[in-house]
């Protein structure tokens, strides 16, 4: 196959479950376009009917949307055995790439991307269109950080009779990004897209979805009934304002959710204005440096890279001066940390017990055994230190894999220290016995 309709195929760009996307040349406009092609013969009759409807919807709806942050559709053709859509070619990749914990974008870029998506969805709504399938795979990102919303196959045309439109298309859409009202099959307005955009914002800030489950029924239950986790618990380096924004975007009560994309965008712009430039520009390099420092520690030798990135995201990296108390006796908390570099002294009642150097875990007993009487030892820096502070509340929200890995690592460290203490006690006992025998002589 050398052509699709009038479009000359240059190369294949990607292949999905139902469609193939090609880079093509438009001979009339002398420009490159992306052409999405689906072959109806490959699926059963029911699937073919559904795909025909999706293509007609996308062609009808998207062609009237002209916005810098929406992929422009130029042509849509539905034939007997196949259908294709010619659209703007975006040199970039989808936001899926930047939702993984090890590849998160700096905060200022995330806020800028979601800000533009807010305005694009607001524009679409004023044109009578609700997207209904906002998710990372349906938003492309070009080299200038401009998001481009695509795939309006599930879009709802609100100028038509709503009673003829289904809000939940069985087998289509993404439950993890669906609003509660969409899952319930209630009538939809622009707020359903804003909810989905809130999910995306949460994911791009934390590297995980707000609601996770092993099966779809449990996931739907959480979407309908569970409160949104705190983004600042999962990423303590984020400003507290983002917690408020994410929770408002994902409000289950429509009355309390953002009323439109412009309102959502306005609050995001306020956060972006508050950000410190140096934190924005250098955060990627700093994150990589911190990751490399952790990767070099023996304590993290068995950690997968994705687990180490997750730990780094939910922790607080501290540069601590000498003679600073990190943990104090009697204080009732259950966070702990890893001494990345430097030396600390552990003491009880003002008497030194031992010194710990870089690579050692510190304060782990308060996490493993939360004693209401508070900590039993004080940890003080002896020199400038780098310290990774891990909050227990954030760790509880992390993946099962990270929690299990951390639990095993901490227990292993405690056992190693008990064995070392036993060896010291045995040596001291032998020395006392030898001293006693010497005195008897």
VOPAGU-2260 file (C-alpha; in pm, 1 decimal, decimal comma):
REM VOPAGU-2260
SITE   aa  ch    i         X         Y         Z
SITE  UNK   A    0       0,0       0,0       0,0
SITE  UNK   A    1     152,0     327,6    -116,2
SITE  UNK   A    2    -139,6     563,7     -64,1
SITE  UNK   A    3    -442,8     611,4     159,0
SITE  UNK   A    4    -693,5     800,6     -49,0
SITE  UNK   A    5    -502,0    1096,6    -188,9
SITE  UNK   A    6    -232,0    1077,7      81,8
SITE  UNK   A    7     105,6     926,0      -6,3
SITE  UNK   A    8     246,3     707,3     271,9
SITE  UNK   A    9     595,5     799,8     392,4
SITE  UNK   A   10     629,2     569,1     693,9
SITE  UNK   A   11     439,6     398,0     972,9
SITE  UNK   A   12     428,1     597,2    1297,8
SITE  UNK   A   13     253,5     355,8    1529,5
SITE  UNK   A   14      10,2      69,6    1562,0
SITE  UNK   A   15    -267,5      16,4    1814,7
SITE  UNK   A   16    -531,2    -248,1    1878,7
SITE  UNK   A   17    -770,9    -111,2    1616,3
SITE  UNK   A   18    -577,6     137,5    1403,0
SITE  UNK   A   19    -245,2     211,5    1235,3
SITE  UNK   A   20    -109,5     566,1    1208,6
SITE  UNK   A   21     103,2     664,7     908,2
SITE  UNK   A   22     307,7     971,0     826,1
SITE  UNK   A   23     180,7    1084,9     487,1
SITE  UNK   A   24     214,4    1370,5     242,1
SITE  UNK   A   25     -86,7    1577,6     141,9
SITE  UNK   A   26     -37,5    1647,4    -234,1
SITE  UNK   A   27    -281,4    1940,6    -230,9
SITE  UNK   A   28    -139,1    2132,2      66,3
SITE  UNK   A   29     220,0    2006,2      24,7
SITE  UNK   A   30     251,0    1927,5     393,3
SITE  UNK   A   31     301,3    1622,3     608,7
SITE  UNK   A   32      -1,7    1483,8     787,3
SITE  UNK   A   33     -73,0    1191,7    1018,4
SITE  UNK   A   34    -330,9     948,9     882,3
SITE  UNK   A   35    -508,6     706,9    1115,4
SITE  UNK   A   36    -636,9     403,2     929,0
SITE  UNK   A   37    -867,0     126,7    1053,7
SITE  UNK   A   38    -957,1    -186,8     860,7
SITE  UNK   A   39   -1310,8    -300,5     945,0
SITE  UNK   A   40   -1249,0    -652,3     811,7
SITE  UNK   A   41   -1006,9    -727,1    1096,0
SITE  UNK   A   42   -1272,9    -721,4    1370,2
SITE  UNK   A   43   -1615,3    -875,1    1416,8
SITE  UNK   A   44   -1933,2    -703,7    1302,8
SITE  UNK   A   45   -2007,5    -541,3    1640,5
SITE  UNK   A   46   -1656,3    -398,6    1666,5
SITE  UNK   A   47   -1676,0    -270,4    1309,2
SITE  UNK   A   48   -2004,3     -89,7    1378,7
SITE  UNK   A   49   -1854,7      70,1    1690,1
SITE  UNK   A   50   -1542,2     181,7    1503,5
SITE  UNK   A   51   -1751,3     331,1    1222,1
SITE  UNK   A   52   -1941,0     537,3    1478,3
SITE  UNK   A   53   -1620,2     652,0    1648,0
SITE  UNK   A   54   -1464,2     760,7    1319,1
SITE  UNK   A   55   -1774,6     949,3    1211,9
SITE  UNK   A   56   -1787,3    1122,8    1550,5
SITE  UNK   A   57   -1421,4    1216,5    1540,6
SITE  UNK   A   58   -1447,0    1343,7    1185,0
SITE  UNK   A   59   -1764,0    1545,5    1247,7
SITE  UNK   A   60   -1665,9    1692,9    1582,5
SITE  UNK   A   61   -1291,7    1749,1    1554,5
SITE  UNK   A   62   -1294,4    1920,7    1215,3
SITE  UNK   A   63   -1471,4    2221,7    1363,3
SITE  UNK   A   64   -1217,7    2260,6    1646,2
SITE  UNK   A   65    -939,5    2502,9    1553,0
SITE  UNK   A   66    -717,7    2564,6    1855,1
SITE  UNK   A   67    -337,4    2563,6    1902,8
SITE  UNK   A   68    -366,0    2290,1    2167,6
SITE  UNK   A   69    -601,3    2059,9    1978,9
SITE  UNK   A   70    -479,1    1839,3    1694,1
SITE  UNK   A   71    -635,0    1974,3    1374,9
SITE  UNK   A   72    -837,7    1726,7    1166,9
SITE  UNK   A   73    -831,6    1798,1     792,9
SITE  UNK   A   74   -1018,3    1507,1     641,1
SITE  UNK   A   75   -1228,3    1208,3     753,3
SITE  UNK   A   76   -1343,7     931,6     519,6
SITE  UNK   A   77   -1553,6     625,5     609,2
SITE  UNK   A   78   -1561,0     359,3     336,7
SITE  UNK   A   79   -1721,0      15,8     324,5
SITE  UNK   A   80   -1418,8    -179,6     448,9
SITE  UNK   A   81   -1204,0      88,2     604,2
SITE  UNK   A   82   -1193,9     444,0     738,4
SITE  UNK   A   83    -921,0     701,8     777,3
SITE  UNK   A   84    -866,9    1042,8     929,5
SITE  UNK   A   85    -601,8    1289,3     812,5
SITE  UNK   A   86    -483,2    1521,3    1086,8
SITE  UNK   A   87    -208,8    1755,1    1193,4
SITE  UNK   A   88     126,7    1579,6    1234,9
SITE  UNK   A   89     276,5    1649,6    1576,2
SITE  UNK   A   90     649,1    1583,5    1611,5
SITE  UNK   A   91     667,0    1457,2    1966,0
SITE  UNK   A   92     521,1    1188,4    2188,7
SITE  UNK   A   93     220,1    1137,5    2410,3
SITE  UNK   A   94     210,2    1231,3    2777,5
SITE  UNK   A   95     218,0     860,1    2863,6
SITE  UNK   A   96     597,2     879,5    2863,9
SITE  UNK   A   97     596,8    1144,2    3137,1
SITE  UNK   A   98     359,9     968,5    3377,4
SITE  UNK   A   99     620,8     716,0    3494,2
SITE  UNK   A  100     789,9     780,0    3826,7
SITE  UNK   A  101    1139,2     778,6    3676,7
SITE  UNK   A  102    1051,8    1022,1    3394,0
SITE  UNK   A  103     841,5    1290,3    3561,0
SITE  UNK   A  104     874,9    1639,2    3418,9
SITE  UNK   A  105     974,8    1938,5    3634,5
SITE  UNK   A  106     679,2    2089,8    3816,5
SITE  UNK   A  107     672,0    2414,1    3616,6
SITE  UNK   A  108     645,4    2217,5    3290,0
SITE  UNK   A  109     363,4    1999,8    3422,7
SITE  UNK   A  110     165,6    2304,1    3536,0
SITE  UNK   A  111     221,9    2475,2    3200,4
SITE  UNK   A  112     100,8    2168,7    3007,8
SITE  UNK   A  113    -214,7    2121,9    3215,5
SITE  UNK   A  114    -281,6    2497,8    3200,8
SITE  UNK   A  115    -290,8    2485,6    2819,5
SITE  UNK   A  116    -509,4    2173,7    2824,6
SITE  UNK   A  117    -757,4    2356,0    3051,9
SITE  UNK   A  118    -793,8    2635,1    2797,6
SITE  UNK   A  119    -822,1    2390,2    2505,5
SITE  UNK   A  120   -1100,3    2191,2    2675,1
SITE  UNK   A  121   -1274,6    2516,5    2768,3
SITE  UNK   A  122   -1262,5    2619,9    2402,0
SITE  UNK   A  123   -1398,0    2280,4    2291,0
SITE  UNK   A  124   -1686,7    2308,2    2535,0
SITE  UNK   A  125   -1780,5    2648,5    2399,2
SITE  UNK   A  126   -1791,3    2483,7    2055,9
SITE  UNK   A  127   -2035,8    2229,3    2198,7
SITE  UNK   A  128   -1786,3    1943,9    2244,2
SITE  UNK   A  129   -1702,7    1732,5    2550,5
SITE  UNK   A  130   -1403,3    1504,2    2492,3
SITE  UNK   A  131   -1497,3    1223,0    2741,2
SITE  UNK   A  132   -1165,8    1038,4    2705,0
SITE  UNK   A  133    -896,6    1272,0    2840,3
SITE  UNK   A  134    -592,2    1061,1    2928,6
SITE  UNK   A  135    -213,4    1068,3    2867,3
SITE  UNK   A  136    -230,6     866,5    2545,3
SITE  UNK   A  137    -468,9    1121,6    2392,1
SITE  UNK   A  138    -246,1    1424,7    2448,5
SITE  UNK   A  139      64,1    1474,2    2234,9
SITE  UNK   A  140     351,7    1696,6    2344,4
SITE  UNK   A  141     560,2    1875,9    2084,9
SITE  UNK   A  142     921,6    1992,3    2117,4
SITE  UNK   A  143     810,8    2332,9    2251,4
SITE  UNK   A  144     606,1    2179,6    2537,2
SITE  UNK   A  145     278,5    2252,9    2359,8
SITE  UNK   A  146      18,5    1985,5    2438,2
SITE  UNK   A  147    -210,6    1879,2    2156,3
SITE  UNK   A  148    -533,0    1702,4    2252,6
SITE  UNK   A  149    -635,3    1436,0    2005,4
SITE  UNK   A  150    -875,9    1142,5    1957,9
SITE  UNK   A  151   -1225,0    1288,6    1980,6
SITE  UNK   A  152   -1380,4     952,3    1889,6
SITE  UNK   A  153   -1574,1     937,3    2216,5
SITE  UNK   A  154   -1661,7    1307,3    2210,7
SITE  UNK   A  155   -2012,7    1414,1    2306,9
SITE  UNK   A  156   -2178,1    1668,6    2078,7
SITE  UNK   A  157   -2392,2    1867,0    2322,3
SITE  UNK   A  158   -2576,2    2044,5    2039,5
SITE  UNK   A  159   -2745,6    1711,5    1962,3
SITE  UNK   A  160   -3019,6    1542,2    2166,0
SITE  UNK   A  161   -2836,8    1418,2    2474,6
SITE  UNK   A  162   -3081,4    1131,7    2517,9
SITE  UNK   A  163   -2938,1     975,4    2204,2
SITE  UNK   A  164   -2582,6     988,7    2334,7
SITE  UNK   A  165   -2436,0     733,8    2572,8
SITE  UNK   A  166   -2204,0     877,1    2840,1
SITE  UNK   A  167   -2036,6     541,9    2901,7
SITE  UNK   A  168   -1935,7     341,2    2594,5
SITE  UNK   A  169   -1891,8     -20,2    2698,1
SITE  UNK   A  170   -1542,4    -145,7    2625,6
SITE  UNK   A  171   -1419,5     203,1    2540,5
SITE  UNK   A  172   -1268,7     478,1    2748,9
SITE  UNK   A  173   -1043,6     453,7    3051,0
SITE  UNK   A  174   -1211,4     394,7    3392,1
SITE  UNK   A  175    -908,5     526,3    3583,3
SITE  UNK   A  176    -965,4     870,3    3424,1
SITE  UNK   A  177   -1347,0     869,1    3422,1
SITE  UNK   A  178   -1542,8    1104,3    3644,6
SITE  UNK   A  179   -1791,7     958,3    3894,4
SITE  UNK   A  180   -2085,2    1092,7    3692,4
SITE  UNK   A  181   -1945,3     934,2    3374,8
SITE  UNK   A  182   -1909,6     594,9    3545,8
SITE  UNK   A  183   -2268,4     622,8    3669,9
SITE  UNK   A  184   -2396,0     707,9    3320,5
SITE  UNK   A  185   -2530,7    1048,1    3424,0
SITE  UNK   A  186   -2562,3    1343,8    3184,0
SITE  UNK   A  187   -2226,8    1510,8    3129,1
SITE  UNK   A  188   -2097,7    1863,2    3096,3
SITE  UNK   A  189   -1752,4    2020,9    3072,9
SITE  UNK   A  190   -1674,6    1923,9    3432,9
SITE  UNK   A  191   -1623,5    1558,9    3340,4
SITE  UNK   A  192   -1321,6    1653,2    3125,1
SITE  UNK   A  193   -1184,9    1870,8    3406,0
SITE  UNK   A  194   -1204,5    1573,8    3643,4
SITE  UNK   A  195   -1005,9    1360,7    3396,5
SITE  UNK   A  196    -753,7    1642,4    3361,1
SITE  UNK   A  197    -723,6    1647,4    3740,7
SITE  UNK   A  198    -637,0    1276,4    3733,4
SITE  UNK   A  199    -371,4    1348,4    3471,4
SITE  UNK   A  200    -229,2    1633,6    3680,8
SITE  UNK   A  201    -210,0    1401,0    3983,0
SITE  UNK   A  202     -30,8    1135,8    3776,2
SITE  UNK   A  203     220,9    1375,5    3621,6
SITE  UNK   A  204     308,5    1514,5    3965,8
SITE  UNK   A  205     339,1    1182,0    4149,9
SITE  UNK   A  206     403,1     910,2    3891,2
SITE  UNK   A  207      95,6     708,9    3989,3
SITE  UNK   A  208    -280,8     717,8    3950,0
SITE  UNK   A  209    -491,4     848,9    4239,2
SITE  UNK   A  210    -699,3     530,5    4248,2
SITE  UNK   A  211    -540,4     191,6    4187,6
SITE  UNK   A  212    -696,4    -154,3    4207,2
SITE  UNK   A  213    -640,2    -509,9    4088,5
SITE  UNK   A  214    -974,3    -526,7    3907,6
SITE  UNK   A  215   -1211,8    -284,5    3738,7
SITE  UNK   A  216   -1496,4    -329,9    3989,9
SITE  UNK   A  217   -1273,6    -222,6    4280,1
SITE  UNK   A  218   -1136,4      66,2    4074,6
SITE  UNK   A  219   -1487,6     192,8    3997,5
SITE  UNK   A  220   -1578,5     166,5    4367,5
SITE  UNK   A  221   -1277,8     381,9    4460,7
SITE  UNK   A  222   -1360,9     640,4    4193,4
SITE  UNK   A  223   -1711,1     670,2    4337,8
SITE  UNK   A  224   -1635,6     651,6    4710,2
SITE  UNK   A  225   -1269,2     712,9    4802,6
SITE  UNK   A  226   -1113,7    1051,2    4876,0
SITE  UNK   A  227    -827,7    1164,3    4653,2
SITE  UNK   A  228    -484,9    1102,9    4815,7
SITE  UNK   A  229    -269,2    1403,7    4891,5
SITE  UNK   A  230     -16,4    1483,7    4616,9
SITE  UNK   A  231     213,2    1646,8    4871,9
SITE  UNK   A  232     220,6    1323,3    5073,0
SITE  UNK   A  233     344,8    1141,0    4764,2
SITE  UNK   A  234     577,6    1422,8    4661,3
SITE  UNK   A  235     666,9    1646,5    4959,7
SITE  UNK   A  236     856,6    1885,6    4732,2
SITE  UNK   A  237     531,0    2014,3    4582,8
SITE  UNK   A  238     362,7    2331,6    4713,1
SITE  UNK   A  239      57,3    2272,3    4933,7
SITE  UNK   A  240    -155,5    2476,7    4690,7
SITE  UNK   A  241    -144,3    2188,7    4442,7
SITE  UNK   A  242    -325,0    1965,9    4692,4
SITE  UNK   A  243    -615,4    2208,9    4692,5
SITE  UNK   A  244    -617,7    2235,7    4312,4
SITE  UNK   A  245    -610,6    1860,8    4247,8
SITE  UNK   A  246    -882,5    1792,3    4503,9
SITE  UNK   A  247   -1107,1    2063,4    4357,8
SITE  UNK   A  248   -1057,6    1932,0    4003,3
SITE  UNK   A  249   -1146,8    1579,1    4120,6
SITE  UNK   A  250   -1438,2    1669,6    4347,0
SITE  UNK   A  251   -1707,3    1401,5    4334,9
SITE  UNK   A  252   -1968,1    1670,2    4400,6
SITE  UNK   A  253   -2011,8    1861,5    4074,0
SITE  UNK   A  254   -2113,1    2175,5    4261,8
SITE  UNK   A  255   -1770,7    2194,6    4429,6
SITE  UNK   A  256   -1563,2    2111,6    4120,3
SITE  UNK   A  257   -1417,1    2381,0    3892,9
SITE  UNK   A  258   -1703,4    2526,7    3693,0
SITE  UNK   A  259   -1496,2    2560,1    3374,4
SITE  UNK   A  260   -1147,9    2520,4    3232,1
SITE  UNK   A  261   -1071,1    2891,2    3261,7
SITE  UNK   A  262   -1119,5    2879,4    3641,0
SITE  UNK   A  263    -895,5    2570,0    3665,7
SITE  UNK   A  264    -629,6    2741,6    3451,4
SITE  UNK   A  265    -641,0    3060,6    3659,7
SITE  UNK   A  266    -552,0    2874,7    3981,6
SITE  UNK   A  267    -271,7    2686,5    3805,6
SITE  UNK   A  268    -126,2    3012,6    3678,3
SITE  UNK   A  269    -113,9    3145,3    4034,6
SITE  UNK   A  270      97,8    2844,7    4140,9
SITE  UNK   A  271     326,1    2883,0    3840,7
SITE  UNK   A  272     384,0    3248,2    3927,9
SITE  UNK   A  273     494,6    3150,6    4281,4
SITE  UNK   A  274     756,5    2900,9    4166,6
SITE  UNK   A  275    1121,6    2991,7    4208,3
SITE  UNK   A  276    1296,3    2999,7    3870,3
SITE  UNK   A  277    1609,2    2815,1    3978,8
SITE  UNK   A  278    1401,7    2531,2    4125,0
SITE  UNK   A  279    1217,9    2499,5    3794,6
SITE  UNK   A  280    1510,8    2507,5    3556,8
SITE  UNK   A  281    1753,2    2289,7    3750,9
SITE  UNK   A  282    1517,3    2034,8    3904,9
SITE  UNK   A  283    1576,3    1770,7    3637,7
SITE  UNK   A  284    1954,1    1775,2    3683,5
SITE  UNK   A  285    1920,7    1783,2    4062,7
SITE  UNK   A  286    1685,1    1484,7    4061,1
SITE  UNK   A  287    1928,9    1285,9    3848,6
SITE  UNK   A  288    2218,3    1375,3    4080,6
SITE  UNK   A  289    2018,5    1268,3    4385,6
SITE  UNK   A  290    1917,1     944,2    4215,5
SITE  UNK   A  291    2279,9     866,8    4126,5
SITE  UNK   A  292    2385,7     931,6    4487,7
SITE  UNK   A  293    2124,0     687,0    4616,2
SITE  UNK   A  294    2207,7     431,5    4348,3
SITE  UNK   A  295    2568,0     424,5    4472,6
SITE  UNK   A  296    2466,2     329,8    4829,3
SITE  UNK   A  297    2494,0     -35,0    4930,5
SITE  UNK   A  298    2162,0     -19,5    5115,4
SITE  UNK   A  299    1979,6      32,4    4783,8
SITE  UNK   A  300    2173,5    -230,5    4587,3
SITE  UNK   A  301    1867,8    -459,1    4552,7
SITE  UNK   A  302    1624,0    -180,9    4463,7
SITE  UNK   A  303    1489,9    -165,3    4109,9
SITE  UNK   A  304    1545,7     172,2    3943,5
SITE  UNK   A  305    1172,0     243,9    3935,7
SITE  UNK   A  306    1148,1     169,5    4309,8
SITE  UNK   A  307    1439,5     401,0    4382,5
SITE  UNK   A  308    1283,2     679,4    4175,4
SITE  UNK   A  309     954,9     632,0    4362,4
SITE  UNK   A  310    1134,6     651,9    4696,7
SITE  UNK   A  311    1315,5     968,1    4587,4
SITE  UNK   A  312     989,5    1133,0    4477,5
SITE  UNK   A  313     806,4    1070,4    4805,4
SITE  UNK   A  314    1101,7    1169,3    5026,2
SITE  UNK   A  315    1259,8    1501,5    5122,1
SITE  UNK   A  316    1627,8    1558,1    5041,1
SITE  UNK   A  317    1790,9    1764,2    5316,4
SITE  UNK   A  318    2128,6    1935,6    5339,2
SITE  UNK   A  319    2194,5    1945,3    5716,8
SITE  UNK   A  320    2466,1    2144,9    5892,2
SITE  UNK   A  321    2688,0    2006,2    6170,6
SITE  UNK   A  322    2556,5    1986,2    6528,5
SITE  UNK   A  323    2190,8    1965,7    6423,3
SITE  UNK   A  324    1952,0    1721,2    6593,6
SITE  UNK   A  325    1775,8    1512,2    6328,4
SITE  UNK   A  326    1575,3    1297,7    6572,6
SITE  UNK   A  327    1522,3    1371,5    6942,8
SITE  UNK   A  328    1441,9    1141,9    7235,7
SITE  UNK   A  329    1082,4    1152,4    7349,6
SITE  UNK   A  330     944,8    1296,7    7025,5
SITE  UNK   A  331     652,8    1087,4    6904,8
SITE  UNK   A  332     682,1    1055,2    6526,3
SITE  UNK   A  333     743,8     765,0    6292,4
SITE  UNK   A  334     945,7     900,6    6003,2
SITE  UNK   A  335    1300,3     785,9    5936,1
SITE  UNK   A  336    1568,7     835,5    5675,3
SITE  UNK   A  337    1891,0     739,9    5507,2
SITE  UNK   A  338    2218,5     918,2    5572,7
SITE  UNK   A  339    2348,5     971,8    5219,6
SITE  UNK   A  340    2676,3    1133,1    5328,4
SITE  UNK   A  341    2839,0    1266,0    5646,0
SITE  UNK   A  342    2847,8    1135,1    6005,3
SITE  UNK   A  343    2596,2    1137,2    6289,8
SITE  UNK   A  344    2609,3    1040,9    6656,7
SITE  UNK   A  345    2342,0     830,6    6826,6
SITE  UNK   A  346    2300,5     902,0    7197,6
SITE  UNK   A  347    2070,3     814,1    7487,4
SITE  UNK   A  348    2038,7    1039,2    7789,8
SITE  UNK   A  349    2328,0    1247,9    7668,8
SITE  UNK   A  350    2563,2     948,2    7647,1
SITE  UNK   A  351    2699,6     853,4    7304,8
SITE  UNK   A  352    2618,3     500,8    7184,2
SITE  UNK   A  353    2772,2     496,8    6838,2
SITE  UNK   A  354    2847,4     689,8    6521,5
SITE  UNK   A  355    2691,8     619,7    6182,0
SITE  UNK   A  356    2832,6     715,4    5841,7
SITE  UNK   A  357    2687,7     765,8    5493,2
SITE  UNK   A  358    2483,6     473,4    5362,7
SITE  UNK   A  359    2321,0     391,9    5698,5
SITE  UNK   A  360    1949,7     404,6    5776,2
SITE  UNK   A  361    1859,4     629,0    6071,8
SITE  UNK   A  362    1552,0     634,4    6296,3
SITE  UNK   A  363    1400,3     319,1    6147,9
SITE  UNK   A  364    1282,2     174,6    6481,7
SITE  UNK   A  365    1017,2     448,9    6512,9
SITE  UNK   A  366     878,9     334,0    6176,7
SITE  UNK   A  367     899,7     -41,3    6239,8
SITE  UNK   A  368     759,8     -14,3    6592,7
SITE  UNK   A  369     555,0     298,0    6660,6
SITE  UNK   A  370     593,6     339,2    7036,6
SITE  UNK   A  371     360,2     597,5    7191,8
SITE  UNK   A  372     631,5     687,0    7444,6
SITE  UNK   A  373     834,9     848,9    7167,0
SITE  UNK   A  374    1185,6     795,3    7036,0
SITE  UNK   A  375    1442,4     629,4    7260,2
SITE  UNK   A  376    1752,0     788,5    7108,8
SITE  UNK   A  377    1877,5    1120,8    6976,4
SITE  UNK   A  378    2057,8    1152,5    6642,3
SITE  UNK   A  379    2288,2    1453,5    6596,2
SITE  UNK   A  380    2500,9    1546,4    6294,9
SITE  UNK   A  381    2876,3    1564,1    6357,0
SITE  UNK   A  382    2949,3    1728,1    6022,9
SITE  UNK   A  383    2751,9    1860,0    5723,9
SITE  UNK   A  384    2530,2    1574,6    5600,4
SITE  UNK   A  385    2300,9    1484,3    5316,4
SITE  UNK   A  386    1991,8    1317,8    5456,7
SITE  UNK   A  387    1695,6    1156,3    5277,3
SITE  UNK   A  388    1393,4    1197,6    5503,9
SITE  UNK   A  389    1120,7     938,4    5446,4
SITE  UNK   A  390     773,5    1009,6    5579,0
SITE  UNK   A  391     580,3     699,6    5685,6
SITE  UNK   A  392     248,6     850,0    5570,8
SITE  UNK   A  393     389,0     888,6    5219,7
SITE  UNK   A  394     537,9     538,0    5218,1
SITE  UNK   A  395     197,0     392,6    5301,2
SITE  UNK   A  396      63,2     545,4    4977,6
SITE  UNK   A  397     348,1     404,4    4767,7
SITE  UNK   A  398     341,3      90,3    4553,3
SITE  UNK   A  399     322,2    -252,5    4716,8
SITE  UNK   A  400     660,4    -334,8    4562,6
SITE  UNK   A  401     835,2     -39,6    4726,9
SITE  UNK   A  402     672,5     -99,6    5065,6
SITE  UNK   A  403     776,8    -465,1    5061,5
SITE  UNK   A  404    1130,9    -383,3    4950,5
SITE  UNK   A  405    1170,7    -116,0    5218,4
SITE  UNK   A  406    1029,5    -341,3    5490,4
SITE  UNK   A  407    1273,2    -619,6    5405,5
SITE  UNK   A  408    1565,6    -375,5    5387,1
SITE  UNK   A  409    1490,9    -218,7    5724,9
SITE  UNK   A  410    1437,8    -552,3    5900,2
SITE  UNK   A  411    1761,5    -682,1    5748,4
SITE  UNK   A  412    1947,1    -375,3    5881,3
SITE  UNK   A  413    1802,4    -421,1    6229,6
SITE  UNK   A  414    1907,1    -787,7    6231,2
SITE  UNK   A  415    2259,1    -694,8    6117,3
SITE  UNK   A  416    2287,1    -440,5    6398,0
SITE  UNK   A  417    2160,8    -688,4    6657,8
SITE  UNK   A  418    2420,1    -939,7    6541,2
SITE  UNK   A  419    2691,3    -674,8    6561,9
SITE  UNK   A  420    2573,9    -580,9    6913,6
SITE  UNK   A  421    2580,7    -947,7    7014,5
SITE  UNK   A  422    2938,8    -980,1    6890,4
SITE  UNK   A  423    3041,8    -671,4    7089,4
SITE  UNK   A  424    2868,9    -805,5    7401,6
SITE  UNK   A  425    3038,0   -1142,4    7356,8
SITE  UNK   A  426    3378,1    -976,2    7322,2
SITE  UNK   A  427    3314,6    -762,4    7630,7
SITE  UNK   A  428    3204,5   -1068,6    7824,4
SITE  UNK   A  429    3521,4   -1254,7    7723,7
SITE  UNK   A  430    3730,9    -953,7    7824,3
SITE  UNK   A  431    3559,8    -931,3    8163,8
SITE  UNK   A  432    3606,7   -1306,0    8219,3
SITE  UNK   A  433    3974,7   -1283,1    8127,2
SITE  UNK   A  434    4012,7    -982,8    8355,4
SITE  UNK   A  435    3844,7   -1176,6    8636,8
SITE  UNK   A  436    4075,6   -1473,2    8591,2
SITE  UNK   A  437    4373,8   -1241,5    8587,3
SITE  UNK   A  438    4260,3   -1086,2    8916,7
SITE  UNK   A  439    4223,3   -1429,8    9073,7
SITE  UNK   A  440    4582,0   -1509,6    8993,5
